[in-house]
Amino acid sequence: MAVLPPDMDSAAFARLLEEFRGAVGADWVWSSEEDLGPYRDSFSPVWNTDEERRASAAVAPADVGEVQAVVRIAHRYKVPLYPISTGKNFGYGGPAPNVTGSVVLDLKRLNRILEVDDKRHFALVEPGVSYFDLYRHIEERGLKVMIDCPDPGWGSPIGNSLDRGVGYTMPFYRDHYGASCGLEVVLPNGELMRTGMGALPGAKTWQEYRYGFGPDPAGLFAQGNFGVVTKMGFRLMPLPEHYRTGLITVPRRRDFVRLVEHVNFLSDSSMCGEPVYGSPLQALLGDPDFAALATKPGGPSDAEMDAAASAAGLPSWQVELQFFGSEATTKANWEYAKDLILSDIPGAQAVDGEHFPLPATEAQLANTSQPYRTAIKRRAALGVPSLGMWRVVRDDGHVGFFPVIPRSGEAVFEAQRVLGDALREFPFRSYFNATTAPLHWHPFTFQMVFAPSVKRNDPAHNEMVNRAMRKVVAVAAEHGWGDYRAAPVYQDDVAATYSFNGHALRRFLEQLKDAIDPDGIIAPGRGGIWPRRFRS
Ligand SMILES: Cc1cc2nc3c(=O)[nH]c(=O)nc-3n(C[C@H](O)[C@H](O)[C@H](O)COP(=O)(O)OP(=O)(O)OC[C@H]3O[C@@H](n4cnc5c(N)ncnc54)[C@H](O)[C@@H]3O)c2cc1C
């Protein structure tokens, strides 16, 4: 099913493609249905329906000059471009655009690692550089820095961070956009701009001081549609000498409140990496009586959950802590964490984990067996990219709702109850129950996870998933929790919940969009920001 750009006939489309070919070479412009297959969202919950967002063409420039040429052509023809870096944003829309008929601007050929400095700890990369590429570059040269990567290593620091993706090492580095420093951007009119110190010709600290002078517009390019990012800097963690893990369990449901407070203290003091929470009671969900208790409308009482834990001889909660540093400091931090928590929570127990020098050996990377251990992802925790997490993908993929909630035990209990009750009418009862643990991806908040699978050949299932997604987005917002990231098909719903003072934020961003890109050349609709041309 061929599609055309909005407001364009096939003769003009043919002329547009000819101009693109002139700019980047005939081999790097695609418009056949077969060639555009990889630019569809293979996880789409609206696959093969009128709602699926499909590209009319894809074009892959080789360098910044060619990107500018493509943007200028698109500007003249008033054709929306959808820039992607490595295009692996599965679960959040894949490589597919917000607006059907957009031309995907595939930046995979801009794949140069421009600089890695292991004395001042940063990298400067182009969009087509994947986490695998950056990791290999560092390994091959024996550089003393560690990357922080998301689970799938085939994504890119630029694409991932521009969707505010996350990793698993120390707090500062896990927030990938937060750990970026300095952008180069092609604006919707084709002009080239650098942010921060990069605006100062010959600057020596572009990747070290992100602000430069005056307002810093860098944030507009994350989950936004104000330009095409062609270079970006990232801070890198100095390669630590040593890594250590330890597990702490607490007996009662309510102990979680104090446990979280202590771990927040450790994390915010930069004493530990990603804390991985879990509940050993999840193992009991196969028992129908326990499952009924854990999913009881309004939530079970603490006493009911404690009785179940004690009958099973299991602790209620656990957290796995990870420490980076020298052998001595990782030991001291773990001993400190044990003292802090065990002296305050009666019945809390600690289990020493593993510890070894970095970089880890293959055997150390593969070993994840521990009592009550959550499926801690050792490779990503040590900044080693892989595709191992692909094994969690069920059916034909999934969509995700990840509400940001406060980092407190009470907030987790409330989210379990509220989201569990909201999903009661759907067959997703296992997601939110009295054993559901939060994720500590971003450094200062928790997130909960709702990631239902989609099935290409089951429209009724997908329609039910869509209803469930829209319901949890709305119910969460009523409780002050907002989604952190969404596929194009849900971006308007999510953006609409950020509605303080009559949608003042959206109105502000749309004013900017109208000023900078009124015809919607760059990703109209991304982040829920529509230019005047498409607003209706
Ligand atoms: C099993 C599984 C596990 C996952 N685990 C994680 C995880 O641990 N952490 C995580 O963050 N994500 C995770 N994801 C989601 C996703 O796979 C990654 O975030 C991935 O890195 C995003 O793809 P990408 O890096 O290729 O970005 P891209 O797809 O290239 O970019 C993402 C979006 O950013 C915008 N964009 C990209 N490049 C540019 C540019 N140069 N200029 C302007 N705008 C641009 C576009 O809108 C694009 O759609 C997971 C997905 C799956 C299926």
The ligand as a Gaussian input file, in Angstrom:
#p B3LYP/6-31G(d) Opt

LIG

0 1
 C       13.349000      -5.866000      24.850000
 C       13.581000      -4.390000      24.851000
 C       14.370000      -3.825000      25.852000
 C       14.575000      -2.433000      25.854000
 N       15.350000      -1.918000      26.851000
 C       15.563000      -0.577000      26.889000
 C       16.364000      -0.020000      27.904000
 O       16.947000      -0.712000      28.725000
 N       16.508000       1.343000      27.936000
 C       15.926000       2.135000      26.994000
 O       16.086000       3.363000      27.046000
 N       15.185000       1.615000      26.005000
 C       14.986000       0.288000      25.913000
 N       14.240000      -0.230000      24.887000
 C       13.666000       0.675000      23.881000
 C       14.568000       0.905000      22.635000
 O       14.917000      -0.321000      22.062000
 C       15.845000       1.671000      22.948000
 O       15.557000       2.856000      23.661000
 C       16.633000       2.048000      21.692000
 O       17.932000       2.463000      22.056000
 C       15.962000       3.194000      20.885000
 O       16.311000       3.053000      19.566000
 P       17.501000       3.902000      18.891000
 O       18.581000       4.064000      19.893000
 O       17.800000       3.215000      17.625000
 O       16.817000       5.314000      18.670000
 P       16.086000       5.829000      17.344000
 O       14.987000       4.891000      17.004000
 O       17.068000       6.137000      16.289000
 O       15.531000       7.204000      17.888000
 C       14.454000       7.309000      18.769000
 C       13.631000       8.525000      18.377000
 O       14.363000       9.720000      18.647000
 C       14.202000      10.661000      17.595000
 N       15.513000      10.850000      16.953000
 C       16.444000       9.888000      16.791000
 N       17.538000      10.388000      16.237000
 C       17.317000      11.683000      16.032000
 C       18.117000      12.731000      15.514000
 N       19.365000      12.496000      15.141000
 N       17.589000      13.969000      15.446000
 C       16.330000      14.206000      15.885000
 N       15.525000      13.252000      16.404000
 C       16.016000      11.997000      16.486000
 C       13.197000      10.073000      16.626000
 O       11.909000      10.533000      16.943000
 C       13.310000       8.579000      16.899000
 O       12.124000       7.891000      16.620000
 C       13.996000      -1.610000      24.851000
 C       13.222000      -2.201000      23.846000
 C       13.018000      -3.567000      23.848000
 C       12.179000      -4.156000      22.746000

